[in-house]
Amino acid sequence: MAEKTKEEMEYEERLRRRLKVLQEQMKQGKVKIAEGLKVVDSLEAVRVGPDGEVDLDTVDGLVRSMALAVTEMHDREELKKLASLSEIQNSYFNFFEQNFGHFYKLMLKRKLTPHDAGRAAMQSEGSIREITEHLDKLMDFIEEFWSELGDIAHAHVEDQHNNIKGVFGGDLFPAHDENIASKCGIYTDTIILPDPFLRSKHIFQHSKPADQAYYIIKHAMNILQYKLLACAEVDVPIVVVLPDITALEKEEREFVHELGLSDSLKHSGKLFGRKFESIDELLEFAQELDTIERAVAAIDDKSRLLFDTEWQGDPASQLERAINSPHYELIGTKNPGIILANQAVGRMSVSNELLIKSRRLRGSPLVDAPTSWQYLAWKMEYDAHDAEIATHTKDLHITRGLQDLADGEMQWLGRVPPEALIEVRKQDAMDEIRGILGKGVHELTSSNPNNFHRTRDQIFDNINEAFEIHKANIKALRVKQWKFAGSDIGSWLVTGTLGITAAATGAPIWALAALGADQILGAPKLKELPSSIKELINENKKANMSPVAMLFNIKKRLNK
């Protein structure tokens, strides 16, 4: 008999452990098997050898698969026992309270925003030195904290089922001058925020000390604004901060970048009205657009030129503004064509990361920046187009603003004080008005190419109905003059944009769409996928979910 390889021996060791876990779980009654299943016969065929160990030759594929699944569930539960989500969140926020609490109290006393506090921190050499001298230690602590606890926190959030989870994306962190939970905490169950320090690692590495001080204080102040909500003792967490896996794992970061490159070819193809086969071809083309005049002349679809939805003017003036913007100085070029290509890569990478993160956490992308929203909608449009080719189906993408259902600008409860939001949750007082999004998100999520057309019409009929109820409820609530934590519901009203975009790809797989990873990345690259992505792709095969994103954008706050 040939001597076993190291890999074979390691596999047998893992298999024996899985079989023991399976046996123990069955003894405890945690695994039950319905009569008539083939796996029953397979289990009965398992034999123990003279050495008291299971004879692995008697263990067939059904038992091995079952043992693997049961062991994964067992290990996941054991992982979550190491620390509760509440303990992790309290530790995280207490760290920032201990180290930046004095700055936060000063910010509140002076009625400043985190942005204002950051600007104040960079006004003198003394304050810049004080704030930045321990930057390396701060980043080391944050990275070590999430390296130890990030997987556990992720597991807790992933396993929260049947609730609407909004996964924030499109920027480093929500806007500093408003609380995103106050904005949409009535319409979502849990809002998942990213760690802004991990997201800003590249900024800290390439910025001047003054800019480092600005971001340190701005991020810390922004984080502390959410401490009350994240640490509230409620059954379902209102706010959770989690690390981006791309910030911790190089392989996944590179994978997301590759997806961004792939999608940038599609976006640039729309922008310039021509097909690009590779990123080299795109960059070679872009390099020739070395003046604003040449770049503008090459643009075929001006609607796909977008730096910022707030920027006014024609393409030439927007390119001029981009060239002179500090943000675009970081890429080290003033070539208009390269700036346009880089914009596509960056925005599409961000959109891919958000979709992957949302799928992993079983949530929906939550966006409050109109520019990020437009690029996310475009990215989902491109995925749906790929799916249409593969499935011979049409119209698999939809973007709908719920304000279209209103007679004017839509009114919604988007300025809820944190204390009031906590009290509302504890009393379950807002269930009757949650339907405006709840009725649509889950149905859209479960759509696929075969039923998307009839489903989406029904969904928006449902949302339309819910919206009418929502308007009536808001009117009734204002008449009642209910108060929560001393805050009148009438003072929570805002007008603005609520939107939903969805793409039925047949499987919830970002840039891979329904085509399969091998058709986009190529077989050799497919083998190099990060293990975390392979697990996610396998998960996608079990659950037919479509990407669904939500937009909350306040235009105006209303008085009572």
JOCOR-V146210 format. One record per residue. OMEGA is omega as a letter, one per 20 degrees, with the letter a starting at -180 (999 if undefined). Layout:
# JOCOR-V146210
{{OMEGA} {OMEGA}}
This chain:
# JOCOR-V146210
{{a} {r} {a} {r} {r} {a} {r} {r} {r} {r} {a} {r} {r} {a} {r} {r} {a} {r} {r} {r} {r} {a} {a} {a} {r} {r} {a} {r} {a} {r} {a} {a} {r} {r} {r} {r} {a} {a} {r} {r} {a} {r} {a} {a} {a} {a} {r} {a} {r} {a} {r} {r} {r} {r} {a} {r} {r} {a} {a} {a} {r} {a} {r} {r} {r} {r} {r} {a} {a} {r} {r} {r} {r} {a} {r} {r} {r} {r} {a} {r} {a} {r} {r} {r} {r} {r} {a} {a} {r} {r} {a} {a} {r} {r} {a} {r} {a} {a} {a} {a} {a} {r} {a} {r} {r} {r} {r} {a} {a} {r} {r} {r} {r} {r} {r} {a} {r} {r} {r} {a} {a} {a} {a} {r} {a} {a} {r} {r} {a} {a} {a} {a} {a} {a} {a} {r} {r} {a} {r} {r} {a} {r} {r} {r} {a} {r} {a} {a} {a} {r} {a} {r} {r} {a} {r} {a} {r} {a} {r} {a} {r} {r} {a} {r} {r} {a} {a} {r} {r} {r} {a} {a} {r} {a} {a} {a} {r} {a} {a} {r} {r} {a} {a} {a} {r} {a} {r} {r} {a} {r} {a} {a} {r} {r} {a} {a} {r} {a} {a} {a} {a} {r} {r} {a} {a} {a} {r} {a} {a} {r} {r} {r} {r} {a} {r} {a} {a} {a} {a} {r} {r} {r} {a} {r} {a} {a} {a} {a} {a} {a} {r} {a} {r} {a} {r} {a} {r} {a} {r} {r} {r} {r} {r} {r} {r} {r} {a} {a} {a} {a} {a} {r} {r} {r} {r} {r} {r} {r} {r} {r} {a} {a} {r} {r} {r} {a} {r} {r} {r} {a} {a} {r} {r} {a} {r} {a} {a} {r} {r} {r} {r} {a} {r} {r} {a} {a} {a} {a} {a} {r} {r} {a} {a} {a} {a} {a} {a} {a} {a} {a} {a} {r} {r} {r} {a} {r} {a} {a} {a} {r} {r} {r} {a} {a} {a} {a} {r} {r} {r} {a} {a} {a} {a} {a} {r} {a} {a} {r} {a} {a} {r} {r} {r} {r} {a} {a} {r} {r} {r} {r} {a} {r} {r} {a} {a} {a} {a} {r} {r} {r} {r} {a} {a} {r} {r} {a} {a} {r} {a} {a} {a} {r} {r} {r} {a} {a} {r} {r} {a} {r} {r} {r} {a} {r} {r} {r} {r} {a} {r} {r} {a} {r} {a} {r} {r} {r} {r} {r} {a} {a} {a} {r} {a} {r} {a} {r} {r} {r} {a} {r} {a} {r} {r} {a} {a} {r} {r} {r} {a} {r} {r} {a} {a} {r} {a} {r} {a} {a} {r} {r} {r} {a} {r} {r} {a} {a} {a} {a} {a} {a} {a} {a} {a} {a} {a} {r} {a} {a} {a} {a} {a} {r} {r} {a} {a} {a} {r} {a} {a} {a} {a} {a} {a} {a} {a} {r} {r} {a} {a} {r} {r} {a} {r} {r} {a} {a} {r} {r} {a} {r} {r} {a} {r} {r} {a} {a} {r} {r} {a} {a} {r} {r} {r} {a} {r} {a} {a} {a} {a} {a} {a} {a} {r} {r} {a} {a} {r} {a} {r} {r} {a} {r} {r} {a} {a} {r} {a} {a} {r} {a} {r} {a} {a} {a} {a} {a} {a} {a} {r} {a} {a} {a} {a} {a} {r} {a} {a} {a} {r} {a} {a} {r} {r} {r} {a} {r} {r} {r} {a} {a} {a} {a} {a} {a} {r} {r} {r} {a} {a} {r} {r} {a} {a} {r} {a} {r} {a} {r} {r} {999}}
